[in-house]
């Protein structure tokens, strides 16, 4: 999945012949999972129709502060549009629009949105060769970059005038690639490999029955999704769950038993920087697995259980400079038990939640956690959706390891 997935993007279209390329640009952004709203300058509608861009973006296209043909139309709130956006791409960016952007001229809706924006703004210049080289244009480039805008340089090639040189708007695929790379380069977990375990394990009794627990895997999957969105290379080792990964960049390893999870976790642990073990691994496994379904002949059934290998403790013994995070689900003496586990298993951080807390525990879409660091620093949080909890955990790790 692209880092643009789920992003709110405003595409600003200005009056240049390259505006026809915005149809392709919108399609690519939508395919990347972005939500796109198009804001056009009035003159740009001579080059590409609002109907086309509205159909492709699946959103209304904005070009004026009110609908020109509707006396009762409500005012289009440029501030609200600007705050909605996670990023703005102005493509094509004509010499006229760039000059207005540098001087604060606000004579259309797109410029009002631009001047209200708090998010990153990318602009893709498009004009003829001599216009591109003109001192006033070069001054606009300089000023826009000083303001913190990110230029997507024009390409070299044949221009609308018949001349050949620099001035062609970058191709839509190149615009999207540059934006993706720029976002990735700024993410805190860039070049970090994070290993995550999630879900339960199932320990077979016979071909039909197993010992398991109520873990849904939602917490671990949320951590994996948020970690990937923060730039991490993620390996997710998952027990049996009814969840799907939305991010194609996450390497999903499916396992069933505690021994399979032990083996997979150790295999990937050596190449990770951070390991977050949120899986609810079975503590015991049947000593003997029946080859056939056990028939209900007796009033009672005795099963001998053996302890499973402690994955977290085994990683704590070999972790070296890796950052190791464990989870503690407690029902009594929560803090004391979590601190003991933190020290005994040589962890850097433990995530405590209690079945006594409303909104916490298995299967819920929310969780209530307390983070305890190895220096005994305790950070409690309120009940939140698990995606927000995942972000709290990862932001804490970012501060701890100073990335």
N, C-alpha and C positions, 0 to 999 in steps of 0.2 A: 504494500500500500504506500502511496505517495505521502510525503509530509504535508501535502496540500489537502489531504483527506479531512473533511470536516471544517475546513477553513472557510470563512466568509470573505469573499473576494469581490471588490468593486472593480469592474473593467471600465475605464474611462476611454471613450472613443472620440477622436477629434477629426477635423475635416481634411483628410488627406486620402489620396487614392488607395493607400495601403489599408484603409479602413475595411476593405473587402476581406482582408485576412482575419479580421476579428471573428468572423463566423467559425473559422477553424480553431481559433484560440479559445473561444467559448466551449466548443465541443471537447477539446483536450482537457480543459479545466474541469468540466463536468465529469469526464471519464476518470479523472484523478480523484474524484470524490469531493470536489469543492462545491460550495454554494455560491452562485454567481449572480450579481445584480449589475446591470449595464447602465451607465450614465453617459449620455451622448451630448455633445455640443449641438446646438440647432443646425449648424451648417453641415455637420457630419452625416445628417440624414439624406444628403444628396448623394452619398457614396454607398451607404448600406442602410437597409430599412430597419426601423425599430421592430417591425413584425418578425423579421427573420431572427434577430437577436433575442427577442422575447420568446419565440418558439424554442430556440436552442437552449436558452438559459432557464426556461420554465419559470421565469419571473417577469414582472412588469419592467419595461424599459423606461427610464426617467430621462427627460431632456429639458424640462422647464419646471418652474416652481409651482405651477398649477397646470391642469390640463387645458390647453388652449381652446378646445371646442366645448368646454363644459363650464357654464357660469357658476354652478354650485360645487365645483371641484374643490377639494381640500388642498391646503398648502402642502407641498412636498418638503418635509423637514430635512434640510441638508445636514444638520448636526446629527440627527438620528441616523442617517445613512452613514455618515463618517464614523460614528461610534460603533455601528454594526460591523464594520469591516475589520478583519484581521490584517488585511493588506490591500493596497490599491495598485493596479497596473494601468498606466495610461499608455495606450497603444492604438493607433499611432499617436506620437506626441509631435505636433507640428511646431514650426518655429514661432508661429503666432501664439499658440497656447503656452509654450515654454516661456516666452517673453512675459506673458501675463502672470504665470506662476512665480517668476522671479521678482516681479514688481508688486505683487499683491492685488493685481487688477481682478475684480470680481464681477464679471458681467454675464455669467451664465451659471447654471446649476453645478456643472462639473467643477468649475473653479471654486465655488462656494464649498463644495464637499472637500476638495483638496485642502483649502485653507482651514477647514475645521478638523482635519484628520489628525489622529494621534498615533496611527499605525504606520508601518513602513510603506513607502511609496516608491514604486518602480516606474520608470518611464522609458519608452522605446522610441527614440527619434526617427522621423521619416520625412525626408525632403530631398530636393534635388542637390546635385553635387556642390554648386557654388553657394547655395543657401546654407548647406551643411558646414562649409568652410568659412562663412562670413564671420567677421569678428563679433558681431552682435550675438550670433548663435553660439559661438565658442564661449562668450561671456555668460550666456544663459546656462550652458553646461556647467561652467565653473560655479555659478551661484547655486544652481539646483543641487549640485553635489555638496557644496558647503552647508546647505540646509539639511543635509542628511538623506536626500533622495538617492536612489540607486539607479544608475544609468544602465540600460541594456543597449550596448553600442550598435549602431547601424551597420549593416553588412555592405560589402563591396559587390557591385554587380551592375547590370543594366537598369537604368532609371526610366521613369515615365517619359522624360524628355527625349530619350534616345541616347543620352550621354551614358558613359560608364564610369563608375567611381563609387565612393562611399556615400550612403544616404538611404539605401533600401532598408526598410524596417526589418529587423531580425525576424526570421521565420517563427511562426507560432510554437513549433516544437522547441526551438532554441530559447525562446522567451521563457517557456515553462521550465526547461532544464536549468536555466540560470537562476530563476527564482527558487527552485527546489534546492539547488546547491548552496545558494546564499543562506537559506533558512537552515539547512543542515550544518553549515559551517558555524552557525551561531548557537547551536544547541549544546547544552551542558554535557550530555553523554556521548558526544561525537567521539568515535574511535574507542568507546568503552564496550566491553562484552559483558552482558549481565545474564547470569543463569538464574532461572526461576523454576521452582517446582510448585505444582498446584493439584488440587483435587484429592480424592481418597485413593487408597489401594484396596484391591479385592484379593482376599486370601482364600483359595478354594478349599472347600470341605469335601466336595465330590463334584462330578461334572455339572451339577445343577446349582448347588448352594455355595455360598461364600460368606466370609466374615468381612464386614466393611464398616463404614461410618456414614454420617449424614453430610459430609463435605460436598459442596456443589462445585467447587473450583472457582467460584466467582471472584474471590479476592485475588487469587494468583493470576487469573486471566486479566483482571483490571490492571494489576501491576505491570504485566507484560505489555499491554496496550499503551499505557502511559509511558513506560520506559522507552518503547520504540518511538513514540511521538517526541520524546526528548532526545532522540538521536542515537540511542543505544542499539547495538547489535544484540538481539535477544534470542536466547535458547530457552524454550519453555518445555519442561518435562512434565507431562500431565497424566494423572491417573484417569480412570473412566469417568467422563462427565458429559453432560448434554449441552455443551457450549461450542461455539465456533470462533475461530480466530478471524478478526477482521483485517488485520495487518499482514500483508504478504511477506513483509520483511522479518516476521517472527518465525524462527525455526522451531516447529512443533514436533516433539518426540513423544509418542504415545506409549505408555506402559500400563501394566495392570497390577502387578504384585509389588510388595515391598522390596523383594530381592531385585526385580527388574529396575525399580526406581533407584536403588542403591547403585547398581552397575552403571546405569545411564548418567546419574549425577556425578559419579566419580570420573566417568569418561570425559564429560564436558567441563568439569570443574577446573582442570589444569589450564585451560585456555581462557578462563574468565577473569574479569577484574573484580566483579561484585557477584555474590551469590545470595539470593533471597529465597529461603526455603519455607514456603507457605503451605506445602502439602500436608494433609492430615494422614500421615503414614501409619499403617496398622502397627501396633506395638507387639502383637502376637500373631503367629501363623500356625495352622494345624500341623502337628507332628507328622501326620500321615494323611495323604489325600486318597480317598476311596476312588477306585477306578470306575465303579458303577454307582448309580444313584442309590443312596442309603434308603432302604425301605423302612417305613414306620411300623416296626414290629413290636418294639418295647415302649413302655411308658416313659422311659428316660433314655437320654443319649449322652454318653460321656466322650468328650473330645479333649485330647491332650494337646496343649498349645506350647509352642516354643517362642522365645523372644526373637523378634526380628533384629537385624543389625541397625544400630543407631546411626542414621545417615549424617545427622547434624553433628554429633560428637566426633564421628570419623573425619569429617571435613575440618572441624576445629583443630584436630591434631596435625593436619598437614597444610593449613591455610596460608602460612607464610605471610606475604604482604597483601593478600586478598581481603576484601571487606565482606564479612560473613554476617548475615541477618537470619535470625530464627523467629519463630512464632510460638507464643504460649497461650493456649486456651485453658483458662482456669475456672474453677467453680468455688474455690475457697482459698484464703491466704494468697490472693492473687499476686500482689507485689513481691512478697517474700519468695514465693515459688518461682516467679519470673526472674528475679535477681539471682537465685541459686542456679537456675538453668543457664542464664547468661554467662556466669563465671565458670560453671562446671564444663560447659561445652565450648569455651573459648570463643565467644561471639563478640562482635563489635557492636551489635544492636539487637535488641529483642522487641518484638511487637506483641504487646499484651492485650488480649481481649478476654472478657468474662462472659460466661453464659448467664450470669446474673444481671447483665446490663441489657435493658430493652433496646432492640434494634441491632444487637451484635450477635455473632455466632453463625452457625451453618445456615445455608440456603437463603438467608436474608439478602436484600439488595443494598442494605446499609451495614455499617459497622461502627463500633466505638472502640477506639484504641488508646493505649498509652505506650509511648516509646521510651525505652530505657537504654541508655548508652553504657558502654563499659566503664565510663567514669562516673556512673551512677546518676547521671543527669536524667531527670524524669520529665517528659513532656506529654501531658494528657490532651486529648481532643474530644470534642463533642461528637454525637452521632451524625454521620454523614453518609451520602451515597458512596459505594465502594470505589468508584472511579476517583472521587475526591480524596478518599482515604489513601488510595494508591499514590496520588500526587503528594499528599502530606509525607508519606514514608520516603518517597524519592527525593523530595526537596530537602528533607532532613539529611539524607545521605549525601546530597550535593554539598551541603554546608560542612558536613563532617569530613569529607575527603577533599574539599576545596577545589572542585572542578570548575 
